[in-house]
């Protein structure tokens, strides 16, 4: 009986090892396919969740796949982080092994792009730019819309050194994060005067608009995963996060190209 129990334990252990090994190999194959199809600079991190993996592979349907990659943009120095969660991914086992994957149907995809303060500062031309979430939501009485087709989805405080009357000065501004169709606009609406704000004497006149304009920028989220349309933009820590999702998405790997 003891030998039987030991044998069963060893068999279960072997099955687990084989299952994890198969999952690891599949994650590697998906990573390589995504790198080649998306022209990425490095293999993305791929995690296939769910146990046992082999039963999912036999069915050709994977319940939950997470992807994380660092991508390069032509308009900034450095890299941004791109993440995607895929639910209900249909890939025949044979296609995964030999790499014959060109189009992948997915039940649901959610993706996000994270832009750090350093990379955002490159866009703005403000190298020491800092990002923090606004202490309270700003209401304009329009239910979140500025009346121009743009939707307010969050606020942020931006701090950085800019020229004020020709003198480099560190200032803080309160900005709204706006969805303008498929574009993101960071709109500096006012100087921030909270307890952590950097003081600035410019409050009226043309210099005010000039300084606020230095923190005003349109962002094209062209690297949101798999062509998803942005539905939310917010500040998380020292990052601006752009998110989108879609149902019944067909991912064409041949069309994934670096902008």
N, C-alpha and C positions, 0 to 999 in steps of 0.2 A: 504493500500500500504506500509506504514511504517513497519507494522508487517511482511509483506511478505519479504521486503528487509532485515529486521533483521533476519528473519528465514533463508533466503538464505545465509547470511553472516555466521551465526552459523553453517549451514550445510557444507559450504565450509571449515570453520575452523575445523570442526570435521573430514572431509575427509583428510585434511592435517595432523592432529594429528594422525589419524589412519595410514596414509601412512608412516609417520616418525617412528611411533612405530613399524610397520611391518619391515621397513628397519633396525631399531636398533636391533630387534630380529634376523633378518637374519644375520646381521654383527656379532652378538654374536655367532650364531650357526657356521658360517664359521670359526670364530676365534678358537672356541673350537675344531672343526674338524682338523684344521691345527696344533694346538698344539699337539693333540693326534697323528695325523699321522706323524708329523715331530719331535716328541719327544722334543719339545721346553721347555725351563725352565719357560716360562710365556706366557699368551695369546697374540698373535700378534694383532696389531692395524689393523682393517679391515674397509674400507670405501667403500660403494656401492653408486656410483654417479648416478644421473639421477632422474628426477621427471616426472611423478609419478612412484614410486617404484612398486606399485601393478600391474601396467600394464606389467612391466618387469617380475615380479614374475609369472603372469598368463601365459606369453609366455615362461617362463623358460629360458630366454636369457637376460643377464645383460651386458649393454654397456660398463661400466668402473668400475673396482674394483681395489682398491689400498690396498696393504698389506705392513706393516712395522713391523719388529721384531728384537729383540736383541737375538743373538745366541752366543753360547760358542764354542770355538775351543780348541782342545786338545793340540795344540802346543803353545798356548799363555795364559797368565793370563788375565782375563777381558773378555769383550764381544765385538762383532762387530755388526754393523747395516746392516740388509738385507732388501731390498725393492723390490717390484714387482708391476707392473701395468699390469692388465689383461684386454684386450678388447675383447668383444664378448664371454662371459662365459656362457656355456650351463649347467644349473642345474635345473632339474624338481622341482617344488615347494614341492611336497610330499617328495622327497628325502632329501631336505634341512631341512624340519621340523623334520623328524625322524632320521636324521643323516646317512641315507643309501647312502653315497657318497664314491665311491672307485676310480672312474676314471672320470675326468672332461675335456671335449674338450674345447679349447680356441682358438679363431681366431688369436690373437697376444699377445705375452708376452714379456715384457721388464723388465729386472731385474738389480739390482746393489748391490754391496757389498762395504761398507765403512769401511776402517780400519783407526782408529785414530792414531795420533803420539804415544800415550802411548802404544797401543797394538802393533804397528809396532816396537817400541823400545824393547818390550818384545821378539819379533822374532829375532831382531838383537843383543840382549844383550846389548843395549845402553839405559839405563833407562831415560835419559834426552833428547832423540831424538826429534828434531823439524823438521817439514816439511813445505816447502814453494814452491810455483810454480817458475820455472825457469824464469828469466826475458826475455829471448828470446829463440826461437827454435834453436836447434843445427842441422846443416845440414852436412851430411857426403858425399853428392854428389851421393847417391845411391837411392834417392827418398824415403827415409824412411826405407830402409832395410839395415842391416849390412852385408848382403851377406851370413849369416849362417842359414837362415830359420827363423830368428827372425825379427819382425817388430817393429820399433820404433813408439810409439803412443803418447809420451809426455816426458817432462823433469821435473826434480824436484831438489830442493836444500835441502840437508839433513845436519843438524847440530847436533853434539853431542859430548860427552866427551869419548875419547878412549885413550888407552895407546900409547904414541909416545916415543920410546926409553926408555920405562919403566916409563914414567911420564904421569899421566892423563892430557890430553890436549883437549880443546874444538876446534874442527875443523869443517869446512864446505866443503862439496863436491858437485859437480854437477853430478847428476845421470840420466841415461836414463831409462824410463819405457818401457819394451819390452814384446811383446807377443811371446811366444815360444810354439807354439801349443796351448794346453789348460792351459799352465802354464804362470805365470807372473814372469819376472825377473827384479829386481832392480839392475842396473849395474852402479857402480860408475866409471865414465870415467875420472874425473879430480878433482883437488881441485878447489873450487869456490873462486874467488878473487874479487867479487863485493863489493859494498860499505857496505853491511851488513854482509860480511863474517867474520868468526873468523880466525885470522892469524895463520899460521902454517909454520914451517921452513922446513918441509920435502917436497922436490920437486923432488929429484932424488934418485937412489939407491934402494936397497931392501926394506927399510922402507916405501918408497912411495907405493909400491905395497901392502905391508902388511896393511897399514892404509886404503887404498882404498878398500881392500878386506873386511874390517870390515863392509862396507856399501853395500856389494854385497850379494844378497839373492834371492833364488827362492821361490815363493809363490804359493801354490796350492789353487786356488779359489774353493775349493770343496763345499763351501756353497753358491755359486751363485744360486739364486732361481730356483727350478724345473729343475736342470740339464742343464741350459743354458751354452753355450760355450762362453767364453770371446771374445769380439770383440774390446774392447777399455779399456785402463787404463790411468788415468790422475790424476793430483794433484788438489784438490779443497780445498783451505784454508789449514787447518792442517790435511787433510785426503788424503789417496790414494783411489781412486774410481775405481772399476772394474765393467764393464758393459757388458751385452750381451742381445740378443733378438732372438725371433723365431716366425715363423708363423705356424698356424695349429698344435699347441702343445696339446698333450693329457697328462694331469697331473695325474699320478697314486699315489694317496695318500698312498697306502699301501707300496710304495717303498721309501717314505720320511723317512730318518733316519738321526740322528745326527752322523757325522763322529766320 
